[in-house]
Amino acid sequence: MNKILRYDRHAVKQRLIFLCVALVLVPVSLFGSLAIKARFSDGPSVIFSGGPLISGEMITGAEPDWSFVRNVRTFELQLLNPARSRTLWIVEYQGKLYLNSNYMGGLRQRFWKRWPAQAERDGRAIIRIDGKRYQRNLVRIKKGPIVEQVTRAFTEKYPVEMTPAEVEAETLWLFELAPRSSITDGG
């Protein structure tokens, strides 16, 4: 009888281990597959960065009236180097576009948010809003009266409080999405 109970315990233990491994491996492989697929897609998914922004009319010429962005919650940003895209928040203030990157002082920035430092090195970007693409240049803003105005605009639009003190402490980075005056990269 003891041999049967030991055998049954051993079999139960093996089945539990198999079940635990399966419960871990299935979501991990699914998550990994979705992340890889997103990297080769036209734009980001909800939680994964994506590939280059390919679809949508490329708008050139005079600067548009950006006031329509007041009704846009998120937009897609693709840096040219590396050519990956992500979904971010955006505000319009006095005819110019701005984006932010929170949590820049902690572990999240070091392990997850590499794009702000990449944008500071090479600000060439493409943005897509409502299916239309625009070539931009990200210019980091660290000080000046515009910091208070832009942080206030983000605080009024989104359910967060952003302050100039966060920008000064470099836990919040702000970028202007400036027009690219001379495009030499072809795209």
Backbone hydrogen bonds in HBPLUS format (Angstrom, degrees):
<---DONOR---> <-ACCEPTOR-->    atom                        ^
c    i                          cat <-CA-CA->   ^        H-A-AA   ^      H-
h    n   atom  resd res      DA  || num        DHA   H-A  angle D-A-AA Bond
n    s   type  num  typ     dist DA aas  dist angle  dist       angle   num
A0005-LEU N   A0001-MET O   2.97 MM   4  6.30 160.3  2.01 153.3 158.7     1
A0006-ARG N   A0002-ASN O   2.81 MM   4  6.01 160.0  1.85 151.8 157.6     2
A0007-TYR N   A0003-LYS O   2.85 MM   4  5.94 158.3  1.90 143.5 150.3     3
A0008-ASP N   A0004-ILE O   2.81 MM   4  6.00 158.8  1.86 147.4 153.8     4
A0009-ARG N   A0005-LEU O   2.78 MM   4  5.98 158.9  1.82 148.1 154.3     5
A0010-HIS N   A0006-ARG O   2.81 MM   4  5.99 160.0  1.85 149.4 155.3     6
A0011-ALA N   A0007-TYR O   2.84 MM   4  6.07 159.9  1.88 150.5 156.2     7
A0012-VAL N   A0008-ASP O   2.81 MM   4  5.98 159.8  1.85 150.5 156.4     8
A0013-LYS N   A0009-ARG O   2.79 MM   4  5.95 158.2  1.83 147.5 154.1     9
A0014-GLN N   A0010-HIS O   2.89 MM   4  6.15 159.1  1.94 149.5 154.7    10
A0015-ARG N   A0011-ALA O   2.95 MM   4  6.15 159.7  1.99 147.4 153.2    11
A0016-LEU N   A0012-VAL O   2.87 MM   4  6.09 155.3  1.93 150.5 157.5    12
A0017-ILE N   A0013-LYS O   2.96 MM   4  6.20 157.8  2.01 149.2 155.1    13
A0018-PHE N   A0014-GLN O   2.90 MM   4  6.13 165.0  1.93 151.1 155.4    14
A0019-LEU N   A0015-ARG O   2.86 MM   4  6.04 160.7  1.89 147.6 153.1    15
A0020-CYS N   A0016-LEU O   2.88 MM   4  6.09 159.0  1.93 148.2 153.8    16
A0021-VAL N   A0017-ILE O   2.90 MM   4  6.13 164.6  1.92 155.2 159.3    17
A0022-ALA N   A0018-PHE O   2.90 MM   4  6.09 162.6  1.93 151.4 156.6    18
A0023-LEU N   A0019-LEU O   2.85 MM   4  6.04 155.6  1.91 147.2 154.2    19
A0024-VAL N   A0020-CYS O   3.07 MM   4  6.30 134.1  2.29 140.5 151.8    20
A0024-VAL N   A0021-VAL O   3.17 MM   3  5.20 133.2  2.40  95.5 108.1    21
A0025-LEU N   A0021-VAL O   2.79 MM   4  5.96 175.0  1.79 161.4 163.0    22
A0026-VAL N   A0022-ALA O   3.04 MM   4  5.81 168.7  2.06 147.3 150.4    23
A0028-VAL N   A0024-VAL O   3.20 MM   4  6.27 160.9  2.24 150.5 156.2    24
A0029-SER N   A0025-LEU O   2.84 MM   4  5.87 165.1  1.86 152.1 156.1    25
A0030-LEU N   A0026-VAL O   2.97 MM   4  6.09 157.4  2.03 149.3 156.3    26
A0031-PHE N   A0027-PRO O   2.77 MM   4  5.85 165.0  1.79 150.6 155.0    27
A0032-GLY N   A0028-VAL O   2.87 MM   4  6.02 161.4  1.90 147.4 152.8    28
A0033-SER N   A0029-SER O   2.88 MM   4  5.98 157.1  1.93 143.7 150.1    29
A0034-LEU N   A0030-LEU O   2.97 MM   4  6.21 160.0  2.01 151.3 156.3    30
A0035-ALA N   A0031-PHE O   3.01 MM   4  6.26 153.6  2.08 146.2 153.7    31
A0036-ILE N   A0032-GLY O   2.97 MM   4  6.21 159.9  2.01 151.3 156.2    32
A0037-LYS N   A0033-SER O   2.90 MM   4  6.06 165.2  1.92 150.8 155.4    33
A0038-ALA N   A0034-LEU O   2.94 MM   4  6.07 155.5  2.00 144.7 151.1    34
A0039-ARG N   A0035-ALA O   3.23 MM   4  6.48 146.0  2.35 141.4 149.1    35
A0039-ARG N   A0036-ILE O   3.15 MM   3  5.26 123.9  2.48  98.1 111.7    36
A0040-PHE N   A0037-LYS O   3.15 MM   3  5.53 146.2  2.27 107.0 116.3    37
A0041-SER N   A0038-ALA O   3.08 MM   3  4.97 166.5  2.10 107.2 110.2    38
A0043-GLY N   A0041-SER O   3.00 MM   2  5.67 118.4  2.40 109.4  92.7    39
A0051-GLY N   A0041-SER O   3.01 MM  10  5.11 131.8  2.25 131.2 145.5    40
A0045-SER N   A0048-PHE O   3.05 MM   3  5.22 151.0  2.14 145.0 153.2    41
A0050-GLY N   A0085-SER O   2.77 MM  35  4.85 151.5  1.85 129.7 138.8    42
A0085-SER N   A0050-GLY O   2.84 MM  35  4.85 160.3  1.88 118.9 124.5    43
A0133-ARG N   A0057-GLU O   2.78 MM  76  5.87 170.6  1.78 150.7 153.9    44
A0059-ILE N   A0133-ARG O   2.77 MM  74  5.95 171.6  1.77 166.4 164.4    45
A0069-VAL N   A0066-TRP O   2.89 MM   3  5.71 165.2  1.91 129.3 133.7    46
A0070-ARG N   A0067-SER O   3.12 MM   3  5.84 165.8  2.14 119.1 123.3    47
A0071-ASN N   A0068-PHE O   3.16 MM   3  5.94 162.4  2.19 118.8 122.9    48
A0072-VAL N   A0069-VAL O   2.95 MM   3  4.84 166.8  1.97 108.3 111.9    49
A0075-PHE N   A0088-LEU O   2.99 MM  13  5.65 149.4  2.09 149.6 159.1    50
A0088-LEU N   A0075-PHE O   2.96 MM  13  5.65 159.2  2.00 156.6 163.4    51
A0076-GLU N   A0128-ARG O   3.13 MM  52  5.10 175.2  2.13 148.6 149.8    52
A0128-ARG N   A0076-GLU O   2.87 MM  52  5.10 152.1  1.94 142.0 147.5    53
A0077-LEU N   A0086-ARG O   2.87 MM   9  5.45 164.5  1.90 161.6 166.9    54
A0086-ARG N   A0077-LEU O   2.86 MM   9  5.45 144.3  1.98 145.4 156.7    55
A0078-GLN N   A0126-ILE O   2.79 MM  48  5.17 154.9  1.85 161.2 167.9    56
A0126-ILE N   A0078-GLN O   2.80 MM  48  5.17 154.5  1.87 149.6 158.4    57
A0079-LEU N   A0084-ARG O   3.28 MM   5  6.09 144.1  2.42 167.2 160.4    58
A0080-LEU N   A0124-ARG O   3.07 MM  44  5.79 153.6  2.14 146.8 142.0    59
A0084-ARG N   A0082-PRO O   2.88 MM   2  5.72 133.7  2.09 107.8  93.4    60
A0091-VAL N   A0098-TYR O   3.01 MM   7  5.37 157.9  2.06 148.6 153.9    61
A0098-TYR N   A0091-VAL O   2.88 MM   7  5.37 149.1  1.98 157.9 162.0    62
A0093-TYR N   A0096-LYS O   2.86 MM   3  5.41 157.7  1.91 152.4 159.8    63
A0096-LYS N   A0093-TYR O   3.07 MM   3  5.41 160.9  2.11 114.1 120.2    64
A0177-LEU N   A0097-LEU O   2.87 MM  80  5.22 167.6  1.89 132.4 135.5    65
A0099-LEU N   A0175-PHE O   2.94 MM  76  5.39 156.0  2.00 150.6 158.0    66
A0175-PHE N   A0099-LEU O   2.96 MM  76  5.39 158.8  2.00 155.6 154.8    67
A0101-SER N   A0173-TRP O   2.89 MM  72  5.13 141.1  2.04 147.2 151.3    68
A0173-TRP N   A0101-SER O   3.00 MM  72  5.13 169.1  2.01 142.5 145.5    69
A0104-MET N   A0171-THR O   2.91 MM  67  4.36 172.0  1.92 128.7 126.0    70
A0111-PHE N   A0107-LEU O   2.99 MM   4  6.17 159.7  2.03 162.3 166.6    71
A0112-TRP N   A0108-ARG O   2.74 MM   4  5.28 147.2  1.85 144.7 153.2    72
A0113-LYS N   A0108-ARG O   3.10 MM   5  6.41 153.7  2.17 137.7 144.8    73
A0118-GLN N   A0114-ARG O   3.15 MM   4  6.37 158.6  2.20 152.2 158.6    74
A0119-ALA N   A0115-TRP O   2.75 MM   4  5.90 154.9  1.81 155.2 161.6    75
A0120-GLU N   A0116-PRO O   2.92 MM   4  6.17 143.6  2.05 141.8 152.0    76
A0121-ARG N   A0117-ALA O   3.10 MM   4  6.36 146.4  2.21 141.3 149.3    77
A0122-ASP N   A0118-GLN O   2.90 MM   4  6.13 163.2  1.93 152.2 157.0    78
A0138-LEU N   A0123-GLY O   2.77 MM  15  4.41 164.8  1.79 122.4 125.1    79
A0125-ALA N   A0136-ARG O   2.97 MM  11  5.19 159.1  2.01 147.8 142.3    80
A0136-ARG N   A0125-ALA O   2.87 MM  11  5.19 173.4  1.87 141.9 144.1    81
A0127-ILE N   A0134-TYR O   2.88 MM   7  5.31 162.0  1.91 152.9 158.6    82
A0134-TYR N   A0127-ILE O   2.86 MM   7  5.31 147.3  1.96 147.4 155.8    83
A0129-ILE N   A0132-LYS O   2.86 MM   3  5.39 151.4  1.94 157.4 158.4    84
A0132-LYS N   A0129-ILE O   2.97 MM   3  5.39 166.8  1.99 119.8 123.9    85
A0137-ASN N   A0178-ALA O   2.68 MM  41  5.05 144.3  1.81 149.1 156.1    86
A0178-ALA N   A0137-ASN O   2.91 MM  41  5.05 134.0  2.12 157.3 146.2    87
A0139-VAL N   A0176-GLU O   2.96 MM  37  5.16 158.4  2.01 146.6 153.6    88
A0176-GLU N   A0139-VAL O   2.82 MM  37  5.16 162.0  1.85 145.8 147.0    89
A0141-ILE N   A0174-LEU O   2.89 MM  33  5.41 163.6  1.92 138.2 140.8    90
A0147-VAL N   A0144-GLY O   3.11 MM   3  5.84 150.4  2.20 119.5 125.9    91
A0149-GLN N   A0145-PRO O   3.43 MM   4  6.77 163.6  2.46 148.5 152.9    92
A0150-VAL N   A0146-ILE O   2.84 MM   4  5.97 162.9  1.87 156.8 160.8    93
A0151-THR N   A0147-VAL O   2.94 MM   4  6.02 166.1  1.96 151.8 156.3    94
A0152-ARG N   A0148-GLU O   3.05 MM   4  6.09 152.0  2.13 139.7 147.5    95
A0153-ALA N   A0149-GLN O   3.01 MM   4  6.24 149.6  2.10 138.7 147.1    96
A0154-PHE N   A0150-VAL O   2.99 MM   4  6.32 156.2  2.05 153.0 158.2    97
A0155-THR N   A0151-THR O   2.98 MM   4  6.16 159.8  2.02 145.8 151.7    98
A0156-GLU N   A0152-ARG O   2.89 MM   4  6.10 149.7  1.98 149.2 157.1    99
A0157-LYS N   A0153-ALA O   3.10 MM   4  6.22 143.0  2.24 139.8 149.1   100
A0158-TYR N   A0154-PHE O   2.88 MM   4  5.84 165.5  1.90 159.0 161.7   101
A0166-GLU N   A0163-THR O   3.13 MM   3  5.43 132.4  2.36 103.7 114.8   102
A0167-VAL N   A0164-PRO O   3.10 MM   3  5.05 118.2  2.50  94.0 109.2   103
A0168-GLU N   A0164-PRO O   2.89 MM   4  6.20 160.3  1.93 154.2 159.7   104
A0169-ALA N   A0165-ALA O   2.89 MM   4  6.06 149.2  1.98 142.3 150.7   105
A0171-THR N   A0166-GLU O   2.99 MM   5  5.31 150.5  2.07 157.2 159.3   106
A0172-LEU N   A0166-GLU O   3.24 MM   6  5.23 142.9  2.38 121.2 115.6   107
A0170-GLU N   A0167-VAL O   3.06 MM   3  4.87 150.4  2.15  97.9 107.0   108
